Amino acid sequence: MSTETVNTFHDAETVLRNPDLAQSLYDEGAVIMADTLLVLHGEQHKTRLKQEMRVFRRNFLRYYESEVFPRTLAETLEPFEALGHADLMELGYLATLNLSADFAGIDRMERNTEESSRLLKLVKVFAEGATLVHSTRDKDVVRSEVRDALKEFEGSFLKDSIARRKGLIAKHRAGKISEDDLPRDILTELLSSDPAQQLPPEVLTREIAFFLQAGAHSTGNATSHAFHDLTEWAKAHPEDGARYLPDPIFLQHCVHEALRLHPASPVSWRRPVCPVDLPDGRTATPDRQVEIDLWAANRDPEIFGADADVFNPHRKLPDGVNAFGLTFGTGFHSCLGRDLDGGAIPTEKSTPKTHRLGIVTLFVQALLQRGARPDPDQPPEPASHTARPNWGVYPILFGSK
């Protein structure tokens, strides 16, 4: 299939908002992505999104950022801080795993290292399946691994999580417990939906597995990129490095700059459902694919300046352009976790006490508070299993030098 490429910021923004372009980047990873929210289109997407957006009621984001994540993060960091070193990639997965599980609706009854390790192993397989288009491994082998992981996930984690939530939902409908007593997660919302909208078991399994890996995989990678960019910038600009901890809103702005430079996927693909006129005058027909080059769009010098391809937290932005660019997408397929990962967009009136920083900034902040720094004797190494420009291992040290 031939491809039409879009690589400037405004053209990419326009194309991402076009309702006649369906998501197609994850077709290769259908083994886990088929019929999940991210790949649905039109009315099906609207219906599923309406179901799952109910999770965000009752001040969800502030609750997770102020109560759930700090506790999980401290529990995760404590043993590694005591040890004095860690692999930031592994640490990122572990720190966001429990948050993603809470959000998706997966219970961890044992709450021990062995259980977390089992779940983490499955999540890594799911993540490789979801990003199969960029895998450097034999794709059929990866698909087989994903199928096996889904079966294990269903039997070891999902089955019991479903049973517990169905019991609580029944109690709520019988008036025995209030709505506030129900878990705040995707699985609960899907199980609470109208019977006509209930998902087939295999689709429900993929949907929850998708949310589980999306949070842990994307947030972990975003944190490692942000930590690297911030520590490198501080070497050349110690005056800014000294601002990171006393000025959390500045720290968040620096994290947003890193998010701009490192979108979770360097490209987004769309399939026209009818002939679509692109912003530059080309017409994309259903037999062609539209590739939105997010990497290039987020580095468009017309928007981000002549130094758009380097980290610079002091760059001036045009009105209406977010510091993180199009990293979270835009339009009806924008990332559901944008405000959870990135936090609220700061304004001149924002204050550290009330402003939501987002969990990537909170993670980086916690690392810096514990004296985290790259291990000078073990430089980070790029990931070898994917064409995406992510780190494979990132050794760090804790404590004073």
NUVOPA-608932 format. One record per residue (C-alpha): residue number from 1; residue in one letter; x, y, z. Coordinates in steps of 0.05 Angstrom, whole numbers, plus 5000, padded with zeros to 4 digits. Layout:
BEGIN
(fike NUM,A,(X,Y,Z)),
...
***
This chain:
BEGIN
(fike 1,M,(5000,5000,5000)),
(fike 2,S,(5028,5068,4980)),
(fike 3,T,(5035,5122,5032)),
(fike 4,E,(5021,5197,5036)),
(fike 5,T,(5067,5229,5089)),
(fike 6,V,(5050,5290,5130)),
(fike 7,N,(5108,5320,5170)),
(fike 8,T,(5094,5393,5188)),
(fike 9,F,(5061,5411,5254)),
(fike 10,H,(4998,5445,5230)),
(fike 11,D,(4986,5394,5174)),
(fike 12,A,(4996,5337,5224)),
(fike 13,E,(4948,5370,5273)),
(fike 14,T,(4895,5378,5219)),
(fike 15,V,(4902,5306,5195)),
(fike 16,L,(4898,5277,5265)),
(fike 17,R,(4832,5313,5275)),
(fike 18,N,(4801,5288,5211)),
(fike 19,P,(4744,5239,5228)),
(fike 20,D,(4749,5205,5160)),
(fike 21,L,(4818,5177,5176)),
(fike 22,A,(4817,5112,5217)),
(fike 23,Q,(4874,5088,5262)),
(fike 24,S,(4918,5037,5226)),
(fike 25,L,(4986,5037,5261)),
(fike 26,Y,(4966,4977,5304)),
(fike 27,D,(4938,4932,5250)),
(fike 28,E,(5001,4890,5253)),
(fike 29,G,(4991,4880,5327)),
(fike 30,A,(4919,4856,5321)),
(fike 31,V,(4935,4796,5365)),
(fike 32,I,(4927,4843,5424)),
(fike 33,M,(4899,4907,5393)),
(fike 34,A,(4839,4881,5353)),
(fike 35,D,(4774,4916,5374)),
(fike 36,T,(4807,4956,5429)),
(fike 37,L,(4790,5029,5440)),
(fike 38,L,(4852,5054,5403)),
(fike 39,V,(4834,5020,5337)),
(fike 40,L,(4759,5029,5336)),
(fike 41,H,(4729,5082,5290)),
(fike 42,G,(4666,5122,5283)),
(fike 43,E,(4605,5103,5326)),
(fike 44,Q,(4640,5042,5356)),
(fike 45,H,(4696,5087,5381)),
(fike 46,K,(4647,5139,5409)),
(fike 47,T,(4608,5085,5446)),
(fike 48,R,(4669,5053,5478)),
(fike 49,L,(4700,5120,5495)),
(fike 50,K,(4636,5143,5529)),
(fike 51,Q,(4636,5079,5571)),
(fike 52,E,(4708,5086,5593)),
(fike 53,M,(4710,5161,5603)),
(fike 54,R,(4664,5150,5663)),
(fike 55,V,(4727,5129,5700)),
(fike 56,F,(4748,5202,5702)),
(fike 57,R,(4689,5224,5744)),
(fike 58,R,(4695,5243,5818)),
(fike 59,N,(4760,5282,5811)),
(fike 60,F,(4795,5219,5786)),
(fike 61,L,(4860,5252,5763)),
(fike 62,R,(4873,5290,5828)),
(fike 63,Y,(4857,5227,5868)),
(fike 64,Y,(4907,5185,5830)),
(fike 65,E,(4961,5238,5829)),
(fike 66,S,(4955,5258,5902)),
(fike 67,E,(4938,5192,5935)),
(fike 68,V,(4951,5130,5893)),
(fike 69,F,(5014,5144,5854)),
(fike 70,P,(5057,5176,5910)),
(fike 71,R,(5046,5115,5953)),
(fike 72,T,(5061,5066,5897)),
(fike 73,L,(5122,5105,5876)),
(fike 74,A,(5152,5108,5946)),
(fike 75,E,(5141,5033,5956)),
(fike 76,T,(5176,5019,5889)),
(fike 77,L,(5235,5066,5899)),
(fike 78,E,(5251,5048,5971)),
(fike 79,P,(5288,4981,5961)),
(fike 80,F,(5327,5009,5901)),
(fike 81,E,(5347,5071,5939)),
(fike 82,A,(5372,5027,5996)),
(fike 83,L,(5410,4986,5945)),
(fike 84,G,(5440,5049,5915)),
(fike 85,H,(5429,5032,5842)),
(fike 86,A,(5376,5010,5792)),
(fike 87,D,(5360,5002,5718)),
(fike 88,L,(5314,5061,5704)),
(fike 89,M,(5277,5022,5650)),
(fike 90,E,(5259,4966,5699)),
(fike 91,L,(5244,5017,5753)),
(fike 92,G,(5198,5055,5706)),
(fike 93,Y,(5158,4993,5690)),
(fike 94,L,(5152,4973,5763)),
(fike 95,A,(5132,5042,5787)),
(fike 96,T,(5077,5050,5735)),
(fike 97,L,(5055,4977,5734)),
(fike 98,N,(5012,4982,5797)),
(fike 99,L,(4982,5048,5775)),
(fike 100,S,(4965,5019,5707)),
(fike 101,A,(4936,4957,5740)),
(fike 102,D,(4893,5000,5785)),
(fike 103,F,(4869,5042,5726)),
(fike 104,A,(4855,4981,5682)),
(fike 105,G,(4822,4942,5739)),
(fike 106,I,(4870,4885,5755)),
(fike 107,D,(4874,4862,5827)),
(fike 108,R,(4940,4839,5857)),
(fike 109,M,(4917,4798,5916)),
(fike 110,E,(4986,4778,5941)),
(fike 111,R,(5019,4846,5932)),
(fike 112,N,(5089,4816,5933)),
(fike 113,T,(5150,4817,5889)),
(fike 114,E,(5136,4750,5857)),
(fike 115,E,(5066,4770,5836)),
(fike 116,S,(5090,4837,5809)),
(fike 117,S,(5145,4803,5770)),
(fike 118,R,(5095,4755,5738)),
(fike 119,L,(5049,4811,5718)),
(fike 120,L,(5107,4854,5693)),
(fike 121,K,(5132,4797,5649)),
(fike 122,L,(5063,4792,5616)),
(fike 123,V,(5058,4868,5607)),
(fike 124,K,(5124,4870,5570)),
(fike 125,V,(5099,4817,5523)),
(fike 126,F,(5034,4856,5512)),
(fike 127,A,(5075,4919,5498)),
(fike 128,E,(5117,4884,5445)),
(fike 129,G,(5054,4857,5413)),
(fike 130,A,(5020,4926,5411)),
(fike 131,T,(5082,4957,5378)),
(fike 132,L,(5093,4898,5332)),
(fike 133,V,(5099,4942,5271)),
(fike 134,H,(5165,4968,5298)),
(fike 135,S,(5191,4902,5326)),
(fike 136,T,(5258,4877,5300)),
(fike 137,R,(5242,4805,5320)),
(fike 138,D,(5205,4750,5281)),
(fike 139,K,(5133,4776,5283)),
(fike 140,D,(5101,4708,5284)),
(fike 141,V,(5143,4689,5344)),
(fike 142,V,(5120,4752,5380)),
(fike 143,R,(5047,4738,5363)),
(fike 144,S,(5053,4667,5392)),
(fike 145,E,(5083,4696,5455)),
(fike 146,V,(5026,4746,5461)),
(fike 147,R,(4973,4692,5454)),
(fike 148,D,(5006,4651,5509)),
(fike 149,A,(5012,4713,5553)),
(fike 150,L,(4939,4731,5544)),
(fike 151,K,(4918,4661,5566)),
(fike 152,E,(4962,4665,5628)),
(fike 153,F,(4937,4736,5643)),
(fike 154,E,(4865,4715,5637)),
(fike 155,G,(4873,4655,5684)),
(fike 156,S,(4921,4686,5734)),
(fike 157,F,(4895,4757,5740)),
(fike 158,L,(4834,4777,5699)),
(fike 159,K,(4785,4721,5718)),
(fike 160,D,(4787,4737,5792)),
(fike 161,S,(4786,4812,5780)),
(fike 162,I,(4723,4804,5739)),
(fike 163,A,(4690,4760,5791)),
(fike 164,R,(4703,4809,5848)),
(fike 165,R,(4677,4868,5808)),
(fike 166,K,(4614,4832,5786)),
(fike 167,G,(4600,4817,5859)),
(fike 168,L,(4609,4890,5879)),
(fike 169,I,(4566,4914,5820)),
(fike 170,A,(4511,4867,5842)),
(fike 171,K,(4514,4894,5913)),
(fike 172,H,(4511,4965,5887)),
(fike 173,R,(4450,4950,5843)),
(fike 174,A,(4417,4918,5904)),
(fike 175,G,(4428,4981,5944)),
(fike 176,K,(4477,4947,5992)),
(fike 177,I,(4536,4992,5976)),
(fike 178,S,(4543,5061,5945)),
(fike 179,E,(4574,5080,5879)),
(fike 180,D,(4634,5107,5917)),
(fike 181,D,(4648,5036,5942)),
(fike 182,L,(4659,5011,5870)),
(fike 183,P,(4730,5009,5843)),
(fike 184,R,(4751,5067,5799)),
(fike 185,D,(4775,5030,5737)),
(fike 186,I,(4762,5012,5665)),
(fike 187,L,(4741,4940,5680)),
(fike 188,T,(4687,4962,5728)),
(fike 189,E,(4658,5011,5678)),
(fike 190,L,(4656,4959,5623)),
(fike 191,L,(4624,4907,5668)),
(fike 192,S,(4573,4959,5692)),
(fike 193,S,(4551,4978,5621)),
(fike 194,D,(4485,4961,5589)),
(fike 195,P,(4480,4887,5572)),
(fike 196,A,(4474,4904,5498)),
(fike 197,Q,(4543,4938,5502)),
(fike 198,Q,(4579,4883,5540)),
(fike 199,L,(4643,4862,5506)),
(fike 200,P,(4656,4790,5484)),
(fike 201,P,(4704,4756,5533)),
(fike 202,E,(4763,4756,5484)),
(fike 203,V,(4753,4830,5469)),
(fike 204,L,(4748,4847,5542)),
(fike 205,T,(4814,4810,5555)),
(fike 206,R,(4849,4849,5500)),
(fike 207,E,(4819,4915,5522)),
(fike 208,I,(4844,4908,5593)),
(fike 209,A,(4912,4881,5571)),
(fike 210,F,(4918,4941,5524)),
(fike 211,F,(4905,4991,5579)),
(fike 212,L,(4952,4954,5625)),
(fike 213,Q,(5011,4956,5577)),
(fike 214,A,(4997,5025,5549)),
(fike 215,G,(5005,5058,5617)),
(fike 216,A,(5066,5019,5640)),
(fike 217,H,(5102,5018,5573)),
(fike 218,S,(5091,5090,5550)),
(fike 219,T,(5100,5122,5619)),
(fike 220,G,(5163,5083,5634)),
(fike 221,N,(5195,5103,5568)),
(fike 222,A,(5173,5176,5576)),
(fike 223,T,(5205,5179,5645)),
(fike 224,S,(5271,5152,5621)),
(fike 225,H,(5274,5201,5564)),
(fike 226,A,(5256,5259,5610)),
(fike 227,F,(5306,5239,5663)),
(fike 228,H,(5361,5235,5610)),
(fike 229,D,(5345,5302,5577)),
(fike 230,L,(5339,5338,5644)),
(fike 231,T,(5404,5311,5672)),
(fike 232,E,(5442,5326,5608)),
(fike 233,W,(5413,5397,5607)),
(fike 234,A,(5433,5408,5680)),
(fike 235,K,(5505,5391,5664)),
(fike 236,A,(5510,5450,5616)),
(fike 237,H,(5460,5494,5653)),
(fike 238,P,(5470,5483,5728)),
(fike 239,E,(5427,5543,5744)),
(fike 240,D,(5367,5507,5714)),
(fike 241,G,(5386,5442,5748)),
(fike 242,A,(5383,5479,5814)),
(fike 243,R,(5311,5500,5798)),
(fike 244,Y,(5284,5429,5785)),
(fike 245,L,(5265,5413,5857)),
(fike 246,P,(5246,5481,5887)),
(fike 247,D,(5205,5499,5825)),
(fike 248,P,(5160,5439,5807)),
(fike 249,I,(5122,5477,5753)),
(fike 250,F,(5188,5492,5718)),
(fike 251,L,(5205,5418,5726)),
(fike 252,Q,(5139,5400,5693)),
(fike 253,H,(5154,5448,5636)),
(fike 254,C,(5222,5414,5626)),
(fike 255,V,(5187,5346,5625)),
(fike 256,H,(5138,5372,5572)),
(fike 257,E,(5197,5393,5529)),
(fike 258,A,(5225,5322,5535)),
(fike 259,L,(5157,5293,5517)),
(fike 260,R,(5156,5335,5454)),
(fike 261,L,(5223,5307,5432)),
(fike 262,H,(5204,5235,5447)),
(fike 263,P,(5133,5217,5426)),
(fike 264,A,(5114,5145,5447)),
(fike 265,S,(5110,5128,5373)),
(fike 266,P,(5151,5168,5323)),
(fike 267,V,(5095,5162,5272)),
(fike 268,S,(5020,5153,5269)),
(fike 269,W,(4984,5118,5212)),
(fike 270,R,(4914,5131,5187)),
(fike 271,R,(4872,5095,5135)),
(fike 272,P,(4822,5138,5095)),
(fike 273,V,(4751,5110,5100)),
(fike 274,C,(4734,5154,5039)),
(fike 275,P,(4773,5202,4995)),
(fike 276,V,(4805,5254,5041)),
(fike 277,D,(4835,5321,5019)),
(fike 278,L,(4900,5332,5057)),
(fike 279,P,(4921,5403,5078)),
(fike 280,D,(4973,5410,5023)),
(fike 281,G,(4923,5394,4967)),
(fike 282,R,(4937,5320,4958)),
(fike 283,T,(4879,5270,4961)),
(fike 284,A,(4886,5206,5001)),
(fike 285,T,(4841,5150,4977)),
(fike 286,P,(4822,5087,5016)),
(fike 287,D,(4875,5047,4979)),
(fike 288,R,(4930,5092,5007)),
(fike 289,Q,(4957,5102,5077)),
(fike 290,V,(4970,5169,5111)),
(fike 291,E,(5032,5171,5155)),
(fike 292,I,(5035,5228,5205)),
(fike 293,D,(5108,5238,5222)),
(fike 294,L,(5102,5260,5295)),
(fike 295,W,(5177,5261,5305)),
(fike 296,A,(5184,5313,5250)),
(fike 297,A,(5121,5351,5267)),
(fike 298,N,(5144,5360,5339)),
(fike 299,R,(5210,5387,5312)),
(fike 300,D,(5180,5434,5261)),
(fike 301,P,(5225,5496,5262)),
(fike 302,E,(5167,5540,5239)),
(fike 303,I,(5133,5525,5306)),
(fike 304,F,(5189,5508,5354)),
(fike 305,G,(5246,5550,5327)),
(fike 306,A,(5313,5538,5294)),
(fike 307,D,(5336,5493,5352)),
(fike 308,A,(5272,5451,5349)),
(fike 309,D,(5310,5385,5348)),
(fike 310,V,(5346,5397,5415)),
(fike 311,F,(5322,5401,5487)),
(fike 312,N,(5311,5473,5509)),
(fike 313,P,(5261,5487,5565)),
(fike 314,H,(5264,5562,5551)),
(fike 315,R,(5237,5561,5480)),
(fike 316,K,(5180,5609,5464)),
(fike 317,L,(5118,5577,5436)),
(fike 318,P,(5063,5605,5391)),
(fike 319,D,(4995,5614,5423)),
(fike 320,G,(4954,5550,5424)),
(fike 321,V,(5014,5503,5419)),
(fike 322,N,(5028,5458,5478)),
(fike 323,A,(5100,5449,5502)),
(fike 324,F,(5094,5373,5489)),
(fike 325,G,(5072,5385,5417)),
(fike 326,L,(5031,5328,5387)),
(fike 327,T,(5061,5273,5431)),
(fike 328,F,(4993,5256,5460)),
(fike 329,G,(4958,5265,5393)),
(fike 330,T,(4897,5308,5383)),
(fike 331,G,(4825,5299,5363)),
(fike 332,F,(4781,5239,5378)),
(fike 333,H,(4840,5191,5381)),
(fike 334,S,(4882,5234,5429)),
(fike 335,C,(4914,5196,5486)),
(fike 336,L,(4865,5181,5543)),
(fike 337,G,(4921,5186,5593)),
(fike 338,R,(4948,5254,5572)),
(fike 339,D,(4927,5291,5634)),
(fike 340,L,(4948,5234,5679)),
(fike 341,D,(5018,5229,5649)),
(fike 342,G,(5029,5302,5631)),
(fike 343,G,(4987,5337,5684)),
(fike 344,A,(4949,5401,5675)),
(fike 345,I,(4975,5455,5628)),
(fike 346,P,(5005,5509,5674)),
(fike 347,T,(4983,5581,5670)),
(fike 348,E,(5010,5645,5701)),
(fike 349,K,(4962,5633,5760)),
(fike 350,S,(4984,5561,5773)),
(fike 351,T,(5014,5547,5841)),
(fike 352,P,(5052,5485,5863)),
(fike 353,K,(5003,5469,5919)),
(fike 354,T,(4943,5461,5873)),
(fike 355,H,(4972,5448,5804)),
(fike 356,R,(4971,5377,5777)),
(fike 357,L,(5041,5360,5753)),
(fike 358,G,(5026,5292,5722)),
(fike 359,I,(5058,5226,5741)),
(fike 360,V,(5118,5232,5694)),
(fike 361,T,(5139,5297,5729)),
(fike 362,L,(5125,5266,5797)),
(fike 363,F,(5168,5206,5779)),
(fike 364,V,(5226,5250,5755)),
(fike 365,Q,(5218,5293,5817)),
(fike 366,A,(5222,5232,5863)),
(fike 367,L,(5285,5208,5827)),
(fike 368,L,(5319,5275,5835)),
(fike 369,Q,(5299,5280,5908)),
(fike 370,R,(5335,5215,5920)),
(fike 371,G,(5398,5238,5885)),
(fike 372,A,(5387,5195,5823)),
(fike 373,R,(5439,5204,5768)),
(fike 374,P,(5465,5164,5708)),
(fike 375,D,(5517,5112,5727)),
(fike 376,P,(5583,5139,5698)),
(fike 377,D,(5611,5069,5693)),
(fike 378,Q,(5551,5039,5657)),
(fike 379,P,(5525,5084,5601)),
(fike 380,P,(5453,5073,5578)),
(fike 381,E,(5441,5029,5517)),
(fike 382,P,(5387,5035,5463)),
(fike 383,A,(5334,4981,5459)),
(fike 384,S,(5350,4928,5407)),
(fike 385,H,(5283,4893,5401)),
(fike 386,T,(5247,4953,5370)),
(fike 387,A,(5259,5006,5317)),
(fike 388,R,(5229,5058,5364)),
(fike 389,P,(5284,5103,5393)),
(fike 390,N,(5277,5080,5465)),
(fike 391,W,(5327,5060,5518)),
(fike 392,G,(5339,4987,5530)),
(fike 393,V,(5376,4994,5596)),
(fike 394,Y,(5391,5057,5635)),
(fike 395,P,(5434,5045,5697)),
(fike 396,I,(5427,5098,5751)),
(fike 397,L,(5456,5110,5820)),
(fike 398,F,(5421,5138,5882)),
(fike 399,G,(5448,5182,5938)),
(fike 400,S,(5501,5236,5942)),
(fike 401,K,(5562,5230,5898)),
***
